[in-house]
Amino acid sequence: MARFGECDVVVVGAGFAGLSAADALVRDGLSVRLLEARPRVGGRALTRFLADGTQLDLGGQWIGPTQRHMAGLVHRHAVRTYPTPGEGAALVAYGGRHLDALPAEAAEMLATLDRLAREVPPDRPWAAPDAADQDGRTFATWLTETGAPPAARDLVGRLVSGGLLSGGTAENSLLETLFYVASAGGTGPLLGYEGGAQETRFVGGAQHLAERMASALPEGTLRLGEPVHTVEYGPDAARVHTPGGVVDAARVVLAVPPVLAGRVHYSPALPPLRAGLLQRMPAGTALKTHAVYARPFWREAGLSGVAQSADGVLTETVDNTPPGAPRAVLTGFAYGAEAALLRRQAPGARRRAVLDHLTALFGPEAGEPEEFVEFDWLAEEWTRGCFSGHLVPGAWTTFGPVLREAVGPLHWAGTETAVHWNGYFDGAVESGYRAAEEVRRSL
């Protein structure tokens, strides 16, 4: 078997977490090997350009004003950004009507969530005053107990469990939901465009920044097409195996989604609590679609392209047209049961279901795009779901304390381990820096 040699640290995964960890370790003067299973960098950021140059971000795409780690990287690597198109009115499809803002009863529910989230310490959710009770109840149960009208419960459930946690309301506990809200500073920053997490996009796509980060690493640091299948480790060293060879290191940073980290063979086996944690963090089930049109016709009707729906296959839509793009893009998101329903349909029927929803929101022109593009991260071998992984009900209070604990020479990164902006690019970068600091202190 080929030997890749020896180094101070092996970093597994070249998404934003792994790239950030590798960058920080190199700047600390350590020798690093960054191993990535895919033939590209970026992880859950993937940008595609259509034949005419129209930019589509098939994965993550936004940053917001309070995401300071990403802001620093944008500045350092001289990546240009632009504001998400937002001129015109937003739509809220609710109770058979099209509103221009969230109904009062839904806004009140979000305000209640914010109040509850302020009692959850994002670095130690299991220590929240009502942690045991909140971890034992699903978000679906909480929604029912509010006594809010069914339409309001449906809308808030779809926006929070779907749009934030990329699943259904029964899949996560109330505590997991509150932690996620707390990690971003509230539902306003999470759901907002101007001033919120969806404020800004990247010229050239989110993957462009990842490529800039990779190109700044020393030559020979990054190895693509090297999926790690086995990690042997002792008290102070490890050996990492890929189909192409092995590399020995003093420390390893695993910067991949929990669902993938759990598929690696560890020798010796991971401690029971760490193994149990990885088994209880499934990835989300979001499905993202892009309808491409000759022009942004919705703007002519005074609409922004942003819509939220209390029912139907799509929970959210957004105008994803970059400045000066040759064509216009409406992007739609389906989550949870709706995403599963679409996946069970043949491609043609799935396309029709999405376009019918867009037509109901924006009129008949929405039903006739020039191109229709979808990308299913659940089917990606080296991702297996998006936006990120989340702890199942009951897991925070039983397994949460080991989330960031090292196992001998093994350290854990990835946006799922972040304290701030968990689930976002900024959380991924935070986690990479945190893991790199742990390694530096341990050597």
C-alpha positions, 0 to 999 in steps of 0.5 A: 500500500502506498504511503503518503508519509508522516505529518503533524495533522491529518484533516478529513474533509475539505468543506469549510470546516476542514479548509479552515482547520487546515489553514489555521494549523498551517499558519501555526507552523504544523505540517498538514494533509487535507484528505477529501473524498470528492474530486473537488473542495467545498463540501455542501457548497457546490456551484454550477454554471449553465451553458449561458453562464447563469450561476446556480448554487446547488448547496449552501449559498448565503452569508449574513451580517453577524457571521464574522468568520465568513466575513473575514474569509471573504475579505482575506481571499478578495471574494466579491459578494452581492445582496440577495435580490429583494425589491418588491413584495414578499408573499405568505401563502396562508389559509388560501390567501396571499399575505405580504407579511407573516400573520400575527399569530405566527409572528407571536409563536416565533416571538415565544420561541425566541424567549424560550431560546434565550434560556438555552446556553448554545455551548451547553444546551443540556444545562438549560433550566428545562432541558430534560423536559424540552429534549423529551418533547418534539417540536410538533408536540410544542406546536400543538400545545401552543393552541395556535390556529392550525394554519399558524402551526403549519406555517411556523412548523414548516419555516422552523423545522423545515427551513432551519432544521431541514426536516419535519416537526416530529424529527427533532426535540424542542430543545434541539430547535431552541438550541438552533435558534439560540446559536444564531441569536433568534428567529429573526436573524435565521429567517431574515434576508436584509439584516439576516442569514440570507442577506448576501451571496457570493459572486461566482458562487459559494464554492468559489470561496472554498476554492480560494481557500484551498489554493492558498494552502501549501502545495501538497497539502490537499489530496482529492479523491481520497475517501478515508475508510479507516482510522487507527489510533492510540493515545498520541498518534493515528494512522489514516487509511484511504483506498490510495494509501496511508498517512501517519499523524500525531493528530486527526481532525474529522471535519465531515458530517456526523452521518459520514463520520459514523461510517468510518471504521475506527480501531479501536472502536470509538467510546460508546457515548461518541459512537452513540452520538454519531448514530443520533445525528441524521442529516436533513432531507431538504430538496432544492430546485431551480427554475430558469426563465428568460427574465424575472417576470415576477418583478414586473408584478411588484414581487420579490420572488420570496415566498413562504407557504403554509401548505403545498410541496414548497415551503420557501422560494427566493429570487436567485438571479445574480446581477447581470445574469443572462437569465433569471432564477426562482429557487424553491425548497421542500422539506420533510414529508413534502421532500419525501413525497417529491422524491417518490415521484418520477422526475417529470411528475416532480418537476410538474408538482414544483412548477404548479406550486410556483404557478400558484404563487407567481402566475402562469409564466412560472409554469414554463421555465426554459430549464429546470435543475434539481440536486438531491444531496441525500443521494450524494455519497459523500454528503447523504443529506442537507442542510446539516445533521441534528440530534434526535429527541432525547439525545442532547441530554444523554449524548450532547456533552461529548459533542466536541470532546476529543477521543485521544488524538481524534478531534471533531469539527463540522458545522454540527459541532458549532456553538454559533451559527450551527448548521451554517458556513460560519458555524463550520469555520468556527468549528474548524478554528476551534478544532485547530486550537485544540490540536495546537494546545495538545501538541 
